[in-house]
């Protein structure tokens, strides 16, 4: 058999293995890392904390999801953020042949991924090019997505100096930072958050991507899809499809907002809002069907580079009343526009230009999934300080 036929066969085998084996057992030499202390990033708080709905803990401590139309697995160890990126289903045989040529000698794989990372650490070379991407580009994508240029330690110190309550909460919840997401995915994901909770939203977004997105690859019998394009979301039959998928009244908001953007603003409009002032961007978003102040602030904060945006939902309203502004909205059963604005202004004056990031820490601390049994995080932090 000729050499190129052998390589092609190995390349095809690689795709087959991706479809059948666990993501952490495939091509361990493709793992790379970025120096990143746990105080700067905690994946277990950030990824399931209600910012993005595309990540799942595929095994303890390992998170698999879709970013920039590629499938990634992330984990943290020894002061580093480790990552691997999988070739898509459309990766060509020629790309895989090149990858096979770069692979080290075949050897028995370690029993655990921790051992794999330890043994492979010396083998990751700067000039290695993985299928569908390269090391430098992949590193840049993660640096941008997690906004690692922002020093979280400095921000935590600043917030702690001006806010004793934050200082108590921060001891239990380090490493919570704001993601910088794709504006289209962020907007339409948060349109789906109305009267909803994280686990149900996650299921809705997964069904949306499976039905309308592009298939990327399969790992452990799980298929991964890209987020639908604006054009797909604006299609005439999208609303009916989303209603069949259980989106309810949100289906109309998704399709109508997509059409409004394409017909009135253009496909690059959301990206251009990154350059607009916060107030202007928020006002523009609120003109879309199904977008109110909270959704607009979420998009401004998590996709449009507006760290001063403070999304206020029931959680944040309760935190504000309980720990900061006990008289605010007294007697109101619903969050009024005035109270919403006052909460945001108060936190901006208290925490400064990155107020939205500080709010994210308190929001995570209030989620039941991150609390101990029968214990509120504030009480837990106080107990630890006294102990």
C-alpha positions as CSV (number, residue, x, y, z in Angstrom):
1,X,0.0,0.0,0.0
2,X,1.4,3.4,-0.9
3,X,2.3,5.9,1.8
4,X,-0.4,8.5,0.9
5,X,-3.0,5.7,1.0
6,X,-1.8,4.7,4.5
7,X,-2.0,8.3,5.7
8,X,-5.5,8.8,4.2
9,X,-6.6,5.6,5.9
10,X,-5.2,6.9,9.2
11,X,-6.9,10.2,8.7
12,X,-10.3,8.5,8.1
13,X,-9.7,6.4,11.2
14,X,-9.1,9.6,13.2
15,X,-12.6,10.9,12.2
16,X,-14.2,7.5,13.1
17,X,-12.5,7.6,16.5
18,X,-13.8,11.1,17.1
19,X,-17.3,9.9,16.6
20,X,-17.0,7.0,18.9
21,X,-14.5,7.7,21.7
22,X,-14.7,10.1,24.6
23,X,-13.5,13.6,23.8
24,X,-10.7,13.4,26.4
25,X,-9.2,10.3,24.8
26,X,-8.8,11.6,21.3
27,X,-5.4,12.9,20.2
28,X,-4.1,13.9,23.6
29,X,-1.1,15.6,22.0
30,X,-3.5,18.3,20.8
31,X,-3.9,19.7,24.3
32,X,-2.5,23.2,24.7
33,X,-2.5,25.6,27.7
34,X,-2.6,29.3,28.7
35,X,-1.2,30.4,32.1
36,X,-4.3,31.3,34.1
37,X,-4.6,31.1,37.9
38,X,-7.9,30.0,39.5
39,X,-8.2,33.5,41.0
40,X,-8.5,34.9,37.5
41,X,-10.9,32.3,36.1
42,X,-13.0,29.5,37.5
43,X,-14.6,27.5,34.7
44,X,-17.0,25.8,37.2
45,X,-18.5,29.2,38.0
46,X,-18.3,31.0,34.7
47,X,-19.5,28.4,32.1
48,X,-22.6,27.1,33.9
49,X,-23.4,30.5,35.5
50,X,-26.0,31.8,33.1
51,X,-23.8,33.8,30.7
52,X,-23.5,31.2,27.9
53,X,-25.7,28.2,27.4
54,X,-23.4,26.1,25.1
55,X,-21.1,24.5,27.7
56,X,-21.6,21.2,29.5
57,X,-19.4,19.4,32.0
58,X,-18.5,16.3,29.8
59,X,-16.6,14.7,32.7
60,X,-15.7,16.1,36.2
61,X,-13.7,19.3,35.7
62,X,-13.8,19.2,31.9
63,X,-16.2,21.4,29.9
64,X,-17.1,20.8,26.2
65,X,-18.9,23.4,24.1
66,X,-19.0,25.3,20.9
67,X,-17.0,28.5,20.3
68,X,-16.4,30.2,17.0
69,X,-18.1,27.3,15.2
70,X,-15.7,24.8,16.6
71,X,-15.9,22.3,19.4
72,X,-13.6,22.7,22.4
73,X,-12.9,20.9,25.7
74,X,-11.5,23.1,28.5
75,X,-10.1,22.2,31.9
76,X,-7.9,23.8,34.5
77,X,-4.8,22.4,36.2
78,X,-1.5,23.6,37.7
79,X,-2.3,27.3,37.1
80,X,-3.1,26.8,33.5
81,X,-6.2,26.8,31.3
82,X,-5.9,23.7,29.1
83,X,-7.8,23.3,25.9
84,X,-8.2,21.0,22.9
85,X,-10.1,21.8,19.7
86,X,-11.7,19.1,17.5
87,X,-11.7,19.0,13.7
88,X,-15.1,19.5,12.2
89,X,-16.9,16.9,10.2
90,X,-15.9,18.9,7.1
91,X,-12.2,18.5,7.7
92,X,-10.6,17.2,4.5
93,X,-8.4,14.1,4.2
94,X,-5.5,16.3,3.2
95,X,-5.7,18.3,6.4
96,X,-5.8,15.1,8.4
97,X,-2.9,13.6,6.5
98,X,-0.8,16.6,7.5
99,X,-1.9,16.1,11.1
100,X,-1.0,12.5,11.0
101,X,2.5,13.3,9.7
102,X,3.0,15.7,12.7
103,X,1.8,13.1,15.3
104,X,4.5,11.7,17.7
105,X,5.2,8.0,17.7
106,X,2.3,5.8,18.7
107,X,2.4,4.7,22.3
108,X,0.1,3.4,24.9
109,X,-2.1,6.2,26.3
110,X,-2.1,7.0,30.0
111,X,-5.1,5.8,32.0
112,X,-6.2,9.3,33.1
113,X,-6.4,12.7,31.4
114,X,-4.3,14.2,34.2
115,X,-1.5,11.8,33.3
116,X,-2.0,12.6,29.6
117,X,-1.6,16.3,30.2
118,X,1.5,15.7,32.4
119,X,3.2,13.5,29.8
120,X,2.2,15.6,26.8
121,X,3.3,18.9,28.3
122,X,6.8,18.7,26.9
123,X,5.5,17.7,23.4
124,X,3.4,20.8,22.6
125,X,5.4,22.7,20.1
126,X,4.6,26.3,19.1
127,X,4.6,25.5,15.4
128,X,2.1,22.7,15.5
129,X,-1.0,23.3,13.4
130,X,-4.1,21.3,14.4
131,X,-6.8,20.5,11.9
132,X,-8.9,23.5,11.1
133,X,-6.8,26.0,13.1
134,X,-3.5,26.9,14.7
135,X,-2.1,27.3,18.2
136,X,-1.7,31.0,18.1
137,X,-5.2,31.6,16.8
138,X,-6.8,29.2,19.3
139,X,-5.0,30.9,22.1
140,X,-6.2,34.3,20.9
141,X,-9.7,33.0,20.7
142,X,-9.7,32.0,24.4
143,X,-7.9,35.1,25.5
144,X,-10.6,37.2,23.8
145,X,-13.5,35.0,25.0
146,X,-12.5,35.1,28.6
147,X,-11.2,38.7,28.4
148,X,-8.0,37.5,30.1
149,X,-6.4,40.9,29.4
150,X,-8.5,42.2,32.3
151,X,-6.9,41.6,35.7
152,X,-9.7,40.1,37.9
153,X,-7.5,40.2,41.0
154,X,-7.2,44.0,40.7
155,X,-11.0,44.4,40.1
156,X,-11.8,42.2,43.1
157,X,-9.5,44.2,45.3
158,X,-11.1,47.5,44.1
159,X,-14.7,46.2,44.7
160,X,-13.7,44.8,48.1
161,X,-12.3,48.1,49.2
162,X,-15.6,50.0,48.4
163,X,-18.0,47.2,49.3
164,X,-17.7,45.1,52.5
165,X,-20.6,42.8,51.3
166,X,-18.7,42.1,48.1
167,X,-15.6,41.3,50.1
168,X,-17.4,38.6,52.0
169,X,-19.0,37.0,48.9
170,X,-15.8,37.1,46.9
171,X,-14.0,34.8,49.3
172,X,-16.4,32.0,48.3
173,X,-16.7,33.0,44.7
174,X,-13.3,33.8,43.1
175,X,-12.5,33.8,39.4
176,X,-15.9,34.9,38.1
177,X,-15.4,37.0,35.0
178,X,-17.6,38.2,32.1
179,X,-17.4,36.3,28.7
180,X,-17.1,38.2,25.5
181,X,-19.6,36.4,23.3
182,X,-20.6,36.5,19.7
183,X,-23.3,39.3,19.6
184,X,-25.8,37.3,17.5
185,X,-25.6,34.2,19.7
186,X,-25.8,36.3,22.9
187,X,-28.8,38.3,21.7
188,X,-30.9,35.5,20.6
189,X,-30.0,33.3,23.5
190,X,-31.1,36.0,26.0
191,X,-34.3,36.6,24.1
192,X,-35.1,33.0,25.2
193,X,-34.4,33.8,28.9
194,X,-37.7,35.6,29.4
195,X,-39.6,33.9,32.3
196,X,-37.1,31.0,32.2
197,X,-34.4,29.3,34.2
198,X,-30.8,28.2,33.2
199,X,-31.4,24.5,32.7
200,X,-34.5,25.0,30.5
201,X,-32.8,27.8,28.5
202,X,-29.8,25.5,27.9
203,X,-32.2,22.8,26.5
204,X,-33.9,25.3,24.3
205,X,-30.6,26.6,22.8
206,X,-29.4,23.1,22.2
207,X,-32.6,22.3,20.3
208,X,-32.3,25.5,18.4
209,X,-28.8,24.8,17.3
210,X,-29.6,21.1,16.4
211,X,-32.6,22.1,14.3
212,X,-31.1,25.2,12.5
213,X,-27.4,25.2,13.0
214,X,-24.6,23.4,11.1
215,X,-23.3,20.1,12.3
216,X,-19.8,20.3,13.5
217,X,-18.7,17.0,14.8
218,X,-19.7,14.1,17.1
219,X,-18.1,13.1,20.4
220,X,-19.2,10.3,22.6
221,X,-22.3,9.9,20.4
222,X,-23.1,13.5,21.1
223,X,-23.5,15.8,18.1
224,X,-22.5,19.4,18.2
225,X,-23.9,22.2,16.1
226,X,-23.1,25.8,15.4
227,X,-25.4,28.6,16.4
228,X,-27.8,29.5,13.5
229,X,-27.0,32.5,11.3
230,X,-29.1,35.7,11.3
231,X,-30.4,34.7,7.8
232,X,-31.6,31.3,9.1
233,X,-33.3,32.8,12.1
234,X,-35.1,35.3,9.8
235,X,-36.5,32.7,7.5
236,X,-40.2,32.5,7.0
237,X,-40.6,29.1,8.6
238,X,-38.4,29.7,11.6
239,X,-41.2,30.8,14.0
240,X,-43.2,27.6,13.3
241,X,-40.1,25.4,13.8
242,X,-39.3,27.1,17.1
243,X,-42.9,26.7,18.3
244,X,-42.6,23.0,17.6
245,X,-39.4,23.0,19.6
246,X,-41.2,24.4,22.6
247,X,-40.2,28.1,22.4
248,X,-43.7,29.3,22.9
249,X,-44.2,33.1,22.5
250,X,-40.4,33.5,22.3
251,X,-40.4,32.0,18.8
252,X,-42.0,35.1,17.3
253,X,-39.5,37.4,19.1
254,X,-36.6,35.4,17.7
255,X,-37.8,35.4,14.0
256,X,-39.0,39.0,14.1
257,X,-35.9,40.4,15.7
258,X,-33.7,38.6,13.1
259,X,-35.8,40.1,10.3
260,X,-35.7,43.5,11.8
261,X,-31.9,43.5,12.0
262,X,-31.4,42.3,8.5
263,X,-34.1,44.5,6.9
264,X,-33.5,47.7,8.8
265,X,-29.9,47.6,10.0
266,X,-27.8,45.1,8.1
267,X,-26.0,41.9,9.1
268,X,-23.0,43.7,10.8
269,X,-25.2,46.0,12.9
270,X,-24.6,44.1,16.2
271,X,-20.8,44.1,15.7
272,X,-20.9,47.9,15.1
273,X,-22.8,48.4,18.4
274,X,-19.6,47.5,20.1
275,X,-18.2,50.9,19.1
276,X,-21.3,52.8,20.3
277,X,-21.7,54.3,23.8
278,X,-23.5,52.1,26.3
279,X,-26.7,54.2,26.4
280,X,-27.0,54.3,22.6
281,X,-26.4,50.6,22.3
282,X,-28.9,49.7,24.9
283,X,-31.6,51.9,23.4
284,X,-31.0,50.4,20.0
285,X,-31.4,46.9,21.3
286,X,-34.6,47.7,23.2
287,X,-36.2,48.6,19.9
288,X,-36.1,45.0,18.9
289,X,-39.1,42.7,19.5
290,X,-38.8,40.8,22.7
291,X,-35.9,42.9,24.0
292,X,-36.4,44.7,27.3
293,X,-33.9,46.5,29.6
294,X,-32.6,43.3,31.2
295,X,-31.9,41.4,27.9
296,X,-30.4,44.6,26.4
297,X,-28.1,45.0,29.4
298,X,-27.1,41.3,29.2
299,X,-26.1,41.7,25.5
300,X,-24.3,45.0,26.2
301,X,-22.3,43.4,29.0
302,X,-21.5,40.0,27.6
303,X,-21.1,40.8,23.9
304,X,-20.9,44.5,23.2
305,X,-17.9,45.5,25.4
306,X,-20.0,47.6,27.9
307,X,-18.7,46.5,31.3
308,X,-20.8,49.2,33.0
309,X,-24.0,47.5,32.0
310,X,-25.8,46.0,35.0
311,X,-28.5,43.5,34.2
312,X,-31.2,43.5,36.9
313,X,-33.4,40.4,37.2
314,X,-35.3,39.0,40.2
315,X,-32.0,37.7,41.7
316,X,-30.2,41.0,41.5
317,X,-33.3,42.9,42.7
318,X,-33.5,40.7,45.8
319,X,-29.8,41.1,46.4
320,X,-30.1,44.9,46.2
321,X,-33.0,45.0,48.6
322,X,-31.4,42.5,51.1
323,X,-27.9,43.8,51.2
324,X,-27.8,47.4,49.8
325,X,-31.1,49.3,49.4
326,X,-33.7,47.9,51.8
327,X,-36.2,50.7,51.1
328,X,-35.9,50.5,47.3
329,X,-39.2,49.5,45.6
330,X,-40.8,48.8,49.0
331,X,-44.2,47.4,48.5
332,X,-43.6,46.7,44.7
333,X,-44.4,43.2,43.6
334,X,-42.8,43.7,40.2
335,X,-39.6,45.3,39.1
336,X,-40.5,48.7,37.8
337,X,-38.5,50.7,35.2
338,X,-37.6,53.3,37.8
339,X,-36.4,50.7,40.4
340,X,-34.4,48.9,37.6
341,X,-32.6,52.2,36.7
342,X,-31.9,53.1,40.3
343,X,-30.3,49.7,41.1
344,X,-28.1,50.0,38.0
345,X,-27.0,53.6,38.9
346,X,-26.4,52.7,42.5
347,X,-24.1,49.7,41.6
348,X,-22.3,51.8,39.0
349,X,-21.5,54.5,41.6
350,X,-20.5,51.8,44.1
351,X,-18.3,49.5,41.9
352,X,-17.2,51.8,39.1
353,X,-16.7,51.2,35.3
354,X,-16.7,47.4,35.6
355,X,-19.9,47.3,37.7
356,X,-21.5,44.7,35.4
357,X,-18.6,42.3,36.3
358,X,-19.1,42.8,40.0
359,X,-22.9,42.2,39.6
360,X,-22.0,38.9,37.8
361,X,-20.2,37.7,41.0
362,X,-23.2,38.4,43.2
363,X,-25.5,36.9,40.7
364,X,-23.5,33.6,40.7
365,X,-23.4,33.6,44.5
366,X,-27.2,33.7,44.6
367,X,-27.7,30.7,42.3
368,X,-28.9,27.6,44.1
369,X,-26.5,25.4,42.1
370,X,-23.5,27.1,43.7
371,X,-24.8,27.1,47.3
372,X,-24.2,24.6,50.0
373,X,-27.2,22.5,51.3
374,X,-29.6,24.8,53.1
375,X,-27.1,27.7,53.4
376,X,-27.0,31.0,51.7
377,X,-23.5,32.0,50.4
378,X,-23.5,35.2,52.5
379,X,-24.1,33.2,55.6
380,X,-21.6,30.6,54.5
381,X,-18.9,33.3,54.0
382,X,-19.6,34.9,57.4
383,X,-19.4,31.5,59.1
384,X,-16.0,30.9,57.5
385,X,-14.7,34.3,58.6
386,X,-15.8,33.6,62.2
387,X,-14.4,30.0,62.1
